[in-house]
Amino acid sequence: MTDRIVSVSSQAHYRGHVDLEDMNYTSRSYRALAAYADSKLYETLFAFELDRRLADAGSQVRSVVAHPGLAVTNLISHRPVISGLLFGVMRPLVNDADEGALPTLFAATQNIPEGPCYIGPSGPAAVKGHPKVGTASRAARDTDIARQLWDLTSRLTDIDAPNKIH
């Protein structure tokens, strides 16, 4: 087993869109759920690019992405309609907080395939169930966009990250 960096993403990344010219919504109208989905797509792209760069550098460290599915936590308590549904009618169809943590623990501790890895629940629509290796969205697996995001992030943070990986 190798050391791991585990990023916690979301199935919302499937609804995300890449806009490297306006990542911070300065020239387009801000919508919270769209921004959340975009951020999870960026996070997944970045984590997969990190995994590729670590491998290219000969590092034994892996970068893995996990998502909890739908988990009933206080994270949604500010959205009364959604939290009411998840805590009520839909409760048997979603994870509790402990079950939601399992994909992250799996990603950190279990044998997983080489290359970018996306771990989430095994049930229908990957919202509930035991952890398994799944497939991230096509957009999240776009190596060209991931490289562009990495380079942009390096410029925005003024960190020459490619030279920091050993």
N, C-alpha and C positions, 0 to 999 in steps of 0.2 A: 504494500500500500504506500502511496506517496502522500506528501503533504498536499493540502487542498486550500484553495480560496473558493468559498461557496458564496455566490451571489443569489439573493432571493428575488425572483422576478414574479411574474403573474401571467396567467393565461390572457390577460388584457393585452399583452404584447402583440397578440394576433390582430388586434384592432388598431395598433399603432401605425403611424406614418413617419417616415424619415423626411425631415426638412432641415438639412444642414445649414441652410442660409438663415433660418429663423427658429432655432431650437428653443429660444426663450419667449416665443410668442410676442415679439415686439411689433411685428407688422401684420399679424393675423389675429383674429379675435380669439380670446382665451376661453376655452371650455375645460372645466376641471377634469372630466372623465377622459376627454381626448388627450389632455396633457399627461394624465396618469398613464394611459396606454402608450403614448409616445415615449415617456420616460422609461417604461418597462422594456420597450423595444430597444431603446438606446442602451440600456443596462445589459440586455442579453447580447446584443451585438458586441459591446465592449468586452464582456466576459469571454465570449468565444474568440475574439481577436487576441485577448490576453493569453488564452490557452494556446493558440497557434504560436504566438511569440515566445512563450515559455518553452514550448516543444522545440522550436527552431533554435533556441539558445542552449538546448541540451539540458534544461532544468528538469528535475524530477517533480516539481510543483505542478499541480493541475488547477485549472480554473473551471469550475463546474457551476451550472445554473440549476436552481431548484425553484419550484413553485408549490404553494400549499393547497392548490385547488380553491374551493370555497370553504373558508373557515370562519366560524362564528367567534369573533373577537370584538373587543371594544373599538377596533379600528373603524368600524362602520357605525358606531353609536351616534354620530352626528348626522346620519342619514336615516331618519325615523322610518320611512316607508320601507327601505331596503332592510334595515335591521329588524323591523317587525316581521317581514316575510321570512328572513333567515332564522330568526329566533322562534318563529311560530310554525306556520304551515310547511315550510320547506326544511325544517330542522332534520328530519330523517335522511334528507338527500345531501346534506353538507357535513363537513368535518367540525368537530369541536377544536379548541385551540391545541390540545395535545396531538390530535390526529393531523392537524395542519402542520405541526412541526416535524412530522415523520419524514417527508421528502428532503428537508434540509439535513436532518440527521443521517439519512441514507446517503445523500450526496457527499457528506463529510467522512463517512466511515466504511462504506461498502465497496467491493470490487465493481468497477464500472468500466465500460469500454474506453479505449483511447480516443482522442479527438474531442471536439466540443460535445459536451454531454448535458442533456436537459432532463431533469428528474421531476416527476410529479405523480399524483394519484393515478391508480390503474383503472378506476371506474369509468362509467360513461361520461364523455366530454371532459375527462380528467378533472372532475370536481371533487371526487371522494374516492377513497380506497387506499390500499397499500401502495407504497412507493414503487415506481418502476422507471426504467429509462424510456423516455418518450421522444417526441420530435418537436423541436421549436418551429415556428413559422418559417416560411420560405424567406421572408424579409429578414428574419433574424439570422439566417444562414448565408446571407449575401456577403461573401468575403471582401468584395470591392468596397461596398458601403461601410463594412466594419473597419477596413483599413483607413478610409476617409474620415470616419468618426474618430478613430484613434489619433490620426494626425491633427485633426481639428482640436481635439481635447488637449493634446500636447501643446499646441500653439496657445490656446486659451488659458491654460494653466502655467505656461512658460516653463514646462518641465519636458526635458528631452528624455521621455520615458523609455524609448527603445534602448538607450544606452544604460539604463538602470537595471535591466533584467539580467540576472546571472544564474 
